[in-house]
Amino acid sequence: MMALVLLMQVALPQALLPWPFLLPAGTSGWVGLVVSGILLCFGVWFAARAVAGKTLSPVEMSDIANPFGSGHFLVAHGGSNTLLNSHLKTLVASVERFRPWHRQSCAVDFFGLGRWGLRARGRRRADPRPMRSSAIFHAEVRAPCAGVVVAAEGGMPDFDVPNEDTVNRMGNHLILRCGNAEIVLAHMRQGSIPLSPGDAVALGDRLGEVGNSGASTEPHLHIHAQRPAPERAPPISGAPLALRIDGWFLVRGNLLDRVSG
């Protein structure tokens, strides 16, 4: 450590160094200096990763409209690296449980924000059940593109926080084929989906409501894009596409607003 200090004194102009050169007094001072340096390095690394995660994903892009009717929504997961978007962890082929789900690697998850900027409605919970107190629960979901319903499931139960269905992971969901892309919307509310496979939808049509079905420990809307699944393959086995919503590549912490229908 003393060698480093001497090197700094020689290498840096004297005008840049306090004089006399201030050194920690004792072991605790040096420990504090080292710990501070380590924390600074971690902070710089995380900041660099966060900035890098805002760049467009290297996969093909699909453009869609805002999928909500009205309200204020916070991006919980979104971006081009795992620091901002945990869905990208499903691309790790060595983890067996990820393999069936890596097609949704570029997904975006949304929470709702209530009047006071919280994920719950109001300053206090209007309902003692956390699921129904969520600002996004019951939020209207609209078609983000014009297309045809490929798959629809609306009869699965909504779970109270923090329970989830780890078998039927998408819960109540819709898959829309819009041109050469499919848009998957998952974790919708039981009984809210009025559509069946083969139904045509126009941009902005009502699709249902946000719920807490499937592998969801808190009410939110999961949305991802993919290429159409191969013949006789599972419905979410198409190649993943990145999403741009209303012209924006959304990342964790971004806000998506719609103040009116």
Phi and psi restraints in degrees (value plus and minus 20) as a CYANA .aco file:
   2 MET   PHI     -83.3   -43.3
   2 MET   PSI     -55.3   -15.3
   3 ALA   PHI     -82.4   -42.4
   3 ALA   PSI     -58.0   -18.0
   4 LEU   PHI     -84.9   -44.9
   4 LEU   PSI     -61.8   -21.8
   5 VAL   PHI     -82.3   -42.3
   5 VAL   PSI     -66.1   -26.1
   6 LEU   PHI     -82.1   -42.1
   6 LEU   PSI     -59.3   -19.3
   7 LEU   PHI     -82.6   -42.6
   7 LEU   PSI     -61.0   -21.0
   8 MET   PHI     -83.9   -43.9
   8 MET   PSI     -59.3   -19.3
   9 GLN   PHI     -85.1   -45.1
   9 GLN   PSI     -53.9   -13.9
  10 VAL   PHI     -99.9   -59.9
  10 VAL   PSI     -63.3   -23.3
  11 ALA   PHI     -97.8   -57.8
  11 ALA   PSI     -56.0   -16.0
  12 LEU   PHI    -110.1   -70.1
  12 LEU   PSI     125.2   165.2
  13 PRO   PHI     -78.4   -38.4
  13 PRO   PSI     121.9   161.9
  14 GLN   PHI     -81.3   -41.3
  14 GLN   PSI     -46.5    -6.5
  15 ALA   PHI     -87.3   -47.3
  15 ALA   PSI     -42.4    -2.4
  16 LEU   PHI    -108.9   -68.9
  16 LEU   PSI     -27.8    12.2
  17 LEU   PHI    -127.1   -87.1
  17 LEU   PSI     116.1   156.1
  18 PRO   PHI     -84.4   -44.4
  18 PRO   PSI     126.1   166.1
  19 TRP   PHI    -150.0  -110.0
  19 TRP   PSI     102.8   142.8
  20 PRO   PHI     -92.2   -52.2
  20 PRO   PSI     132.0   172.0
  21 PHE   PHI     -79.8   -39.8
  21 PHE   PSI     104.8   144.8
  22 LEU   PHI    -104.9   -64.9
  22 LEU   PSI     105.3   145.3
  23 LEU   PHI    -140.9  -100.9
  23 LEU   PSI     129.4   169.4
  24 PRO   PHI     -77.9   -37.9
  24 PRO   PSI     125.6   165.6
  25 ALA   PHI    -120.2   -80.2
  25 ALA   PSI      75.0   115.0
  26 GLY   PHI      81.3   121.3
  26 GLY   PSI     153.6   193.6
  27 THR   PHI     -81.1   -41.1
  27 THR   PSI     -63.9   -23.9
  28 SER   PHI     -81.2   -41.2
  28 SER   PSI     -55.4   -15.4
  29 GLY   PHI     -85.0   -45.0
  29 GLY   PSI     -63.6   -23.6
  30 TRP   PHI     -85.9   -45.9
  30 TRP   PSI     -59.4   -19.4
  31 VAL   PHI     -81.4   -41.4
  31 VAL   PSI     -63.8   -23.8
  32 GLY   PHI     -81.3   -41.3
  32 GLY   PSI     -59.6   -19.6
  33 LEU   PHI     -85.3   -45.3
  33 LEU   PSI     -63.5   -23.5
  34 VAL   PHI     -85.1   -45.1
  34 VAL   PSI     -65.6   -25.6
  35 VAL   PHI     -81.3   -41.3
  35 VAL   PSI     -61.5   -21.5
  36 SER   PHI     -81.5   -41.5
  36 SER   PSI     -60.8   -20.8
  37 GLY   PHI     -84.0   -44.0
  37 GLY   PSI     -61.5   -21.5
  38 ILE   PHI     -83.7   -43.7
  38 ILE   PSI     -65.3   -25.3
  39 LEU   PHI     -83.2   -43.2
  39 LEU   PSI     -57.3   -17.3
  40 LEU   PHI     -83.0   -43.0
  40 LEU   PSI     -63.0   -23.0
  41 CYS   PHI     -82.1   -42.1
  41 CYS   PSI     -63.0   -23.0
  42 PHE   PHI     -81.9   -41.9
  42 PHE   PSI     -62.8   -22.8
  43 GLY   PHI     -81.6   -41.6
  43 GLY   PSI     -63.5   -23.5
  44 VAL   PHI     -84.0   -44.0
  44 VAL   PSI     -61.0   -21.0
  45 TRP   PHI     -83.6   -43.6
  45 TRP   PSI     -67.1   -27.1
  46 PHE   PHI     -84.0   -44.0
  46 PHE   PSI     -59.7   -19.7
  47 ALA   PHI     -83.8   -43.8
  47 ALA   PSI     -61.0   -21.0
  48 ALA   PHI     -85.3   -45.3
  48 ALA   PSI     -60.3   -20.3
  49 ARG   PHI     -85.0   -45.0
  49 ARG   PSI     -60.3   -20.3
  50 ALA   PHI     -83.6   -43.6
  50 ALA   PSI     -61.6   -21.6
  51 VAL   PHI     -86.3   -46.3
  51 VAL   PSI     -63.0   -23.0
  52 ALA   PHI     -83.3   -43.3
  52 ALA   PSI     -53.9   -13.9
  53 GLY   PHI     -89.6   -49.6
  53 GLY   PSI     -30.3     9.7
  54 LYS   PHI    -107.3   -67.3
  54 LYS   PSI     -28.2    11.8
  55 THR   PHI     -96.0   -56.0
  55 THR   PSI     135.8   175.8
  56 LEU   PHI     -80.3   -40.3
  56 LEU   PSI     122.0   162.0
  57 SER   PHI     -83.6   -43.6
  57 SER   PSI     127.2   167.2
  58 PRO   PHI     -92.8   -52.8
  58 PRO   PSI     -28.6    11.4
  59 VAL   PHI    -107.4   -67.4
  59 VAL   PSI     151.3   191.3
  60 GLU   PHI     -82.2   -42.2
  60 GLU   PSI     133.3   173.3
  61 MET   PHI    -128.6   -88.6
  61 MET   PSI     123.1   163.1
  62 SER   PHI    -139.8   -99.8
  62 SER   PSI     110.5   150.5
  63 ASP   PHI    -120.8   -80.8
  63 ASP   PSI     108.2   148.2
  64 ILE   PHI    -156.2  -116.2
  64 ILE   PSI     150.7   190.7
  65 ALA   PHI    -113.5   -73.5
  65 ALA   PSI     152.6   192.6
  66 ASN   PHI     -76.2   -36.2
  66 ASN   PSI     105.3   145.3
  67 PRO   PHI    -106.3   -66.3
  67 PRO   PSI     -15.6    24.4
  68 PHE   PHI    -127.3   -87.3
  68 PHE   PSI     136.5   176.5
  69 GLY   PHI     -95.9   -55.9
  69 GLY   PSI     -81.8   -41.8
  70 SER   PHI    -174.6  -134.6
  70 SER   PSI     139.7   179.7
  71 GLY   PHI     108.3   148.3
  71 GLY   PSI    -196.3  -156.3
  72 HIS   PHI    -141.1  -101.1
  72 HIS   PSI     109.6   149.6
  73 PHE   PHI    -152.9  -112.9
  73 PHE   PSI     119.5   159.5
  74 LEU   PHI    -128.7   -88.7
  74 LEU   PSI     112.3   152.3
  75 VAL   PHI     -95.4   -55.4
  75 VAL   PSI      95.6   135.6
  76 ALA   PHI    -106.7   -66.7
  76 ALA   PSI     -58.9   -18.9
  77 HIS   PHI    -158.2  -118.2
  77 HIS   PSI     108.2   148.2
  78 GLY   PHI     155.6   195.6
  78 GLY   PSI     124.6   164.6
  79 GLY   PHI     115.9   155.9
  79 GLY   PSI    -199.5  -159.5
  80 SER   PHI    -127.5   -87.5
  80 SER   PSI      -7.9    32.1
  81 ASN   PHI    -163.8  -123.8
  81 ASN   PSI     147.3   187.3
  82 THR   PHI     -89.6   -49.6
  82 THR   PSI     -38.5     1.5
  83 LEU   PHI     -85.1   -45.1
  83 LEU   PSI     -55.7   -15.7
  84 LEU   PHI    -121.7   -81.7
  84 LEU   PSI     -43.0    -3.0
  85 ASN   PHI    -158.2  -118.2
  85 ASN   PSI      82.1   122.1
  86 SER   PHI     -89.0   -49.0
  86 SER   PSI     -36.9     3.1
  87 HIS   PHI     -81.2   -41.2
  87 HIS   PSI     -46.9    -6.9
  88 LEU   PHI     -86.9   -46.9
  88 LEU   PSI     -36.1     3.9
  89 LYS   PHI     -84.8   -44.8
  89 LYS   PSI     -42.0    -2.0
  90 THR   PHI     -88.8   -48.8
  90 THR   PSI     -29.7    10.3
  91 LEU   PHI     -99.4   -59.4
  91 LEU   PSI     -27.1    12.9
  92 VAL   PHI     -94.9   -54.9
  92 VAL   PSI      79.9   119.9
  93 ALA   PHI     -85.4   -45.4
  93 ALA   PSI     -42.4    -2.4
  94 SER   PHI     -92.9   -52.9
  94 SER   PSI     -36.0     4.0
  95 VAL   PHI    -113.9   -73.9
  95 VAL   PSI      90.1   130.1
  96 GLU   PHI     -80.2   -40.2
  96 GLU   PSI     -59.9   -19.9
  97 ARG   PHI     -89.5   -49.5
  97 ARG   PSI     -35.8     4.2
  98 PHE   PHI    -102.2   -62.2
  98 PHE   PSI     -43.4    -3.4
  99 ARG   PHI     -77.5   -37.5
  99 ARG   PSI     -62.0   -22.0
 100 PRO   PHI     -90.0   -50.0
 100 PRO   PSI     -31.0     9.0
 101 TRP   PHI    -138.0   -98.0
 101 TRP   PSI     -13.7    26.3
 102 HIS   PHI     -90.6   -50.6
 102 HIS   PSI     -32.1     7.9
 103 ARG   PHI     -88.0   -48.0
 103 ARG   PSI     -41.3    -1.3
 104 GLN   PHI    -118.3   -78.3
 104 GLN   PSI       8.1    48.1
 105 SER   PHI     -86.0   -46.0
 105 SER   PSI     -43.8    -3.8
 106 CYS   PHI    -123.6   -83.6
 106 CYS   PSI       2.7    42.7
 107 ALA   PHI     -85.7   -45.7
 107 ALA   PSI     140.4   180.4
 108 VAL   PHI    -144.0  -104.0
 108 VAL   PSI     113.7   153.7
 109 ASP   PHI    -131.5   -91.5
 109 ASP   PSI     120.3   160.3
 110 PHE   PHI    -142.1  -102.1
 110 PHE   PSI     114.6   154.6
 111 PHE   PHI    -121.1   -81.1
 111 PHE   PSI     139.9   179.9
 112 GLY   PHI    -117.6   -77.6
 112 GLY   PSI     135.6   175.6
 113 LEU   PHI    -139.1   -99.1
 113 LEU   PSI     110.9   150.9
 114 GLY   PHI    -104.0   -64.0
 114 GLY   PSI    -188.2  -148.2
 115 ARG   PHI     -78.7   -38.7
 115 ARG   PSI     -53.9   -13.9
 116 TRP   PHI    -120.7   -80.7
 116 TRP   PSI      -2.6    37.4
 117 GLY   PHI      57.4    97.4
 117 GLY   PSI      -5.2    34.8
 118 LEU   PHI    -123.0   -83.0
 118 LEU   PSI     141.9   181.9
 119 ARG   PHI     -97.0   -57.0
 119 ARG   PSI     -28.6    11.4
 120 ALA   PHI    -121.9   -81.9
 120 ALA   PSI     136.0   176.0
 121 ARG   PHI     -91.7   -51.7
 121 ARG   PSI     107.9   147.9
 122 GLY   PHI      49.4    89.4
 122 GLY   PSI    -193.8  -153.8
 123 ARG   PHI     -95.4   -55.4
 123 ARG   PSI     -49.2    -9.2
 124 ARG   PHI    -143.6  -103.6
 124 ARG   PSI     135.3   175.3
 125 ARG   PHI     -85.3   -45.3
 125 ARG   PSI     106.2   146.2
 126 ALA   PHI     -95.5   -55.5
 126 ALA   PSI     -38.8     1.2
 127 ASP   PHI    -155.7  -115.7
 127 ASP   PSI     115.4   155.4
 128 PRO   PHI     -85.9   -45.9
 128 PRO   PSI     -35.9     4.1
 129 ARG   PHI    -107.6   -67.6
 129 ARG   PSI      97.7   137.7
 130 PRO   PHI     -74.5   -34.5
 130 PRO   PSI     -55.1   -15.1
 131 MET   PHI     -79.3   -39.3
 131 MET   PSI     -68.9   -28.9
 132 ARG   PHI     -99.1   -59.1
 132 ARG   PSI     -33.2     6.8
 133 SER   PHI    -105.7   -65.7
 133 SER   PSI     -29.7    10.3
 134 SER   PHI     -85.6   -45.6
 134 SER   PSI     119.0   159.0
 135 ALA   PHI     -84.6   -44.6
 135 ALA   PSI     -44.2    -4.2
 136 ILE   PHI    -114.9   -74.9
 136 ILE   PSI     -35.6     4.4
 137 PHE   PHI     -83.4   -43.4
 137 PHE   PSI     110.5   150.5
 138 HIS   PHI      60.3   100.3
 138 HIS   PSI     -22.5    17.5
 139 ALA   PHI     -80.3   -40.3
 139 ALA   PSI     118.1   158.1
 140 GLU   PHI     -92.8   -52.8
 140 GLU   PSI     115.4   155.4
 141 VAL   PHI    -129.3   -89.3
 141 VAL   PSI     111.2   151.2
 142 ARG   PHI    -139.6   -99.6
 142 ARG   PSI     138.4   178.4
 143 ALA   PHI     -85.2   -45.2
 143 ALA   PSI     100.5   140.5
 144 PRO   PHI    -102.9   -62.9
 144 PRO   PSI     -18.7    21.3
 145 CYS   PHI    -183.8  -143.8
 145 CYS   PSI     140.6   180.6
 146 ALA   PHI    -107.9   -67.9
 146 ALA   PSI     113.5   153.5
 147 GLY   PHI    -196.3  -156.3
 147 GLY   PSI    -174.9  -134.9
 148 VAL   PHI    -147.3  -107.3
 148 VAL   PSI     121.1   161.1
 149 VAL   PHI     -93.2   -53.2
 149 VAL   PSI     101.5   141.5
 150 VAL   PHI    -111.3   -71.3
 150 VAL   PSI     -60.5   -20.5
 151 ALA   PHI    -166.2  -126.2
 151 ALA   PSI     126.1   166.1
 152 ALA   PHI    -167.7  -127.7
 152 ALA   PSI     114.7   154.7
 153 GLU   PHI    -160.1  -120.1
 153 GLU   PSI     103.4   143.4
 154 GLY   PHI    -154.3  -114.3
 154 GLY   PSI     -12.4    27.6
 155 GLY   PHI    -122.9   -82.9
 155 GLY   PSI     -15.2    24.8
 156 MET   PHI    -103.2   -63.2
 156 MET   PSI     129.3   169.3
 157 PRO   PHI     -93.8   -53.8
 157 PRO   PSI     133.5   173.5
 158 ASP   PHI    -111.0   -71.0
 158 ASP   PSI     117.1   157.1
 159 PHE   PHI    -122.2   -82.2
 159 PHE   PSI     125.3   165.3
 160 ASP   PHI     -97.5   -57.5
 160 ASP   PSI     132.6   172.6
 161 VAL   PHI     -84.7   -44.7
 161 VAL   PSI     114.7   154.7
 162 PRO   PHI    -126.1   -86.1
 162 PRO   PSI       7.6    47.6
 163 ASN   PHI     -92.8   -52.8
 163 ASN   PSI     139.4   179.4
 164 GLU   PHI    -177.8  -137.8
 164 GLU   PSI     146.0   186.0
 165 ASP   PHI    -126.2   -86.2
 165 ASP   PSI      84.7   124.7
 166 THR   PHI    -104.9   -64.9
 166 THR   PSI     -23.1    16.9
 167 VAL   PHI    -114.7   -74.7
 167 VAL   PSI     -77.1   -37.1
 168 ASN   PHI    -111.9   -71.9
 168 ASN   PSI      56.7    96.7
 169 ARG   PHI     -86.8   -46.8
 169 ARG   PSI     -51.6   -11.6
 170 MET   PHI     -99.5   -59.5
 170 MET   PSI     -39.8     0.2
 171 GLY   PHI      42.2    82.2
 171 GLY   PSI    -166.3  -126.3
 172 ASN   PHI     -91.7   -51.7
 172 ASN   PSI     107.9   147.9
 173 HIS   PHI    -173.0  -133.0
 173 HIS   PSI     145.4   185.4
 174 LEU   PHI    -152.8  -112.8
 174 LEU   PSI     125.6   165.6
 175 ILE   PHI    -143.7  -103.7
 175 ILE   PSI      99.9   139.9
 176 LEU   PHI    -127.5   -87.5
 176 LEU   PSI     112.5   152.5
 177 ARG   PHI    -116.9   -76.9
 177 ARG   PSI      94.2   134.2
 178 CYS   PHI    -139.5   -99.5
 178 CYS   PSI      80.3   120.3
 179 GLY   PHI      47.2    87.2
 179 GLY   PSI    -146.4  -106.4
 180 ASN   PHI    -120.1   -80.1
 180 ASN   PSI       0.7    40.7
 181 ALA   PHI    -150.2  -110.2
 181 ALA   PSI     135.0   175.0
 182 GLU   PHI    -137.9   -97.9
 182 GLU   PSI     116.0   156.0
 183 ILE   PHI    -129.5   -89.5
 183 ILE   PSI     104.2   144.2
 184 VAL   PHI    -127.4   -87.4
 184 VAL   PSI     105.3   145.3
 185 LEU   PHI    -140.0  -100.0
 185 LEU   PSI     102.3   142.3
 186 ALA   PHI    -147.8  -107.8
 186 ALA   PSI     146.0   186.0
 187 HIS   PHI      50.1    90.1
 187 HIS   PSI      14.8    54.8
 188 MET   PHI    -101.4   -61.4
 188 MET   PSI     147.9   187.9
 189 ARG   PHI     -98.1   -58.1
 189 ARG   PSI     120.2   160.2
 190 GLN   PHI     -78.4   -38.4
 190 GLN   PSI     111.1   151.1
 191 GLY   PHI      58.8    98.8
 191 GLY   PSI     -15.5    24.5
 192 SER   PHI    -116.5   -76.5
 192 SER   PSI     -30.3     9.7
 193 ILE   PHI    -114.5   -74.5
 193 ILE   PSI      94.9   134.9
 194 PRO   PHI    -113.2   -73.2
 194 PRO   PSI      -8.4    31.6
 195 LEU   PHI    -131.7   -91.7
 195 LEU   PSI     140.2   180.2
 196 SER   PHI    -153.5  -113.5
 196 SER   PSI     138.9   178.9
 197 PRO   PHI     -73.7   -33.7
 197 PRO   PSI     116.1   156.1
 198 GLY   PHI      78.4   118.4
 198 GLY   PSI     -36.9     3.1
 199 ASP   PHI     -89.6   -49.6
 199 ASP   PSI     120.5   160.5
 200 ALA   PHI    -112.3   -72.3
 200 ALA   PSI     121.5   161.5
 201 VAL   PHI    -147.4  -107.4
 201 VAL   PSI     125.6   165.6
 202 ALA   PHI    -120.2   -80.2
 202 ALA   PSI     139.9   179.9
 203 LEU   PHI     -75.8   -35.8
 203 LEU   PSI     105.9   145.9
 204 GLY   PHI      71.6   111.6
 204 GLY   PSI     -24.4    15.6
 205 ASP   PHI     -83.1   -43.1
 205 ASP   PSI     128.9   168.9
 206 ARG   PHI     -92.4   -52.4
 206 ARG   PSI     108.6   148.6
 207 LEU   PHI    -125.3   -85.3
 207 LEU   PSI     -46.1    -6.1
 208 GLY   PHI     132.9   172.9
 208 GLY   PSI    -172.5  -132.5
 209 GLU   PHI    -155.4  -115.4
 209 GLU   PSI     135.7   175.7
 210 VAL   PHI     -92.0   -52.0
 210 VAL   PSI     116.8   156.8
 211 GLY   PHI    -151.9  -111.9
 211 GLY   PSI    -168.1  -128.1
 212 ASN   PHI    -165.5  -125.5
 212 ASN   PSI      28.8    68.8
 213 SER   PHI    -116.1   -76.1
 213 SER   PSI     141.7   181.7
 214 GLY   PHI      54.7    94.7
 214 GLY   PSI    -174.1  -134.1
 215 ALA   PHI    -102.1   -62.1
 215 ALA   PSI      49.9    89.9
 216 SER   PHI    -153.9  -113.9
 216 SER   PSI      98.9   138.9
 217 THR   PHI    -113.9   -73.9
 217 THR   PSI     -22.4    17.6
 218 GLU   PHI    -175.2  -135.2
 218 GLU   PSI     117.8   157.8
 219 PRO   PHI     -72.2   -32.2
 219 PRO   PSI     108.6   148.6
 220 HIS   PHI    -184.4  -144.4
 220 HIS   PSI     144.6   184.6
 221 LEU   PHI    -127.1   -87.1
 221 LEU   PSI     105.2   145.2
 222 HIS   PHI    -120.7   -80.7
 222 HIS   PSI     111.7   151.7
 223 ILE   PHI    -159.9  -119.9
 223 ILE   PSI     112.2   152.2
 224 HIS   PHI    -166.3  -126.3
 224 HIS   PSI     143.4   183.4
 225 ALA   PHI    -138.3   -98.3
 225 ALA   PSI     129.0   169.0
 226 GLN   PHI    -173.8  -133.8
 226 GLN   PSI     144.4   184.4
 227 ARG   PHI     -94.5   -54.5
 227 ARG   PSI     134.9   174.9
 228 PRO   PHI     -73.8   -33.8
 228 PRO   PSI     118.9   158.9
 229 ALA   PHI     -86.3   -46.3
 229 ALA   PSI     127.2   167.2
 230 PRO   PHI     -81.4   -41.4
 230 PRO   PSI     139.7   179.7
 231 GLU   PHI     -75.2   -35.2
 231 GLU   PSI     111.3   151.3
 232 ARG   PHI      45.6    85.6
 232 ARG   PSI     -10.0    30.0
 233 ALA   PHI    -110.9   -70.9
 233 ALA   PSI     141.1   181.1
 234 PRO   PHI     -75.2   -35.2
 234 PRO   PSI     131.4   171.4
 235 PRO   PHI     -84.4   -44.4
 235 PRO   PSI     -42.2    -2.2
 236 ILE   PHI    -130.9   -90.9
 236 ILE   PSI      20.3    60.3
 237 SER   PHI    -125.2   -85.2
 237 SER   PSI      -7.9    32.1
 238 GLY   PHI     -97.2   -57.2
 238 GLY   PSI     137.8   177.8
 239 ALA   PHI     -80.6   -40.6
 239 ALA   PSI     116.6   156.6
 240 PRO   PHI     -90.3   -50.3
 240 PRO   PSI     126.7   166.7
 241 LEU   PHI    -144.8  -104.8
 241 LEU   PSI     126.9   166.9
 242 ALA   PHI    -100.1   -60.1
 242 ALA   PSI     139.7   179.7
 243 LEU   PHI    -133.8   -93.8
 243 LEU   PSI     119.6   159.6
 244 ARG   PHI    -144.3  -104.3
 244 ARG   PSI     100.8   140.8
 245 ILE   PHI    -130.0   -90.0
 245 ILE   PSI     102.9   142.9
 246 ASP   PHI      31.6    71.6
 246 ASP   PSI      16.4    56.4
 247 GLY   PHI      64.2   104.2
 247 GLY   PSI     -16.5    23.5
 248 TRP   PHI    -136.6   -96.6
 248 TRP   PSI     116.3   156.3
 249 PHE   PHI    -107.4   -67.4
 249 PHE   PSI      81.8   121.8
 250 LEU   PHI    -104.0   -64.0
 250 LEU   PSI     120.6   160.6
 251 VAL   PHI    -148.5  -108.5
 251 VAL   PSI     147.2   187.2
 252 ARG   PHI     -71.2   -31.2
 252 ARG   PSI     111.4   151.4
 253 GLY   PHI      77.0   117.0
 253 GLY   PSI     -35.9     4.1
 254 ASN   PHI     -90.5   -50.5
 254 ASN   PSI     135.5   175.5
 255 LEU   PHI    -131.4   -91.4
 255 LEU   PSI     121.6   161.6
 256 LEU   PHI    -145.8  -105.8
 256 LEU   PSI      98.5   138.5
 257 ASP   PHI    -137.0   -97.0
 257 ASP   PSI     127.8   167.8
 258 ARG   PHI    -167.9  -127.9
 258 ARG   PSI      90.2   130.2
 259 VAL   PHI    -107.3   -67.3
 259 VAL   PSI     -31.8     8.2
 260 SER   PHI    -168.9  -128.9
 260 SER   PSI     139.6   179.6
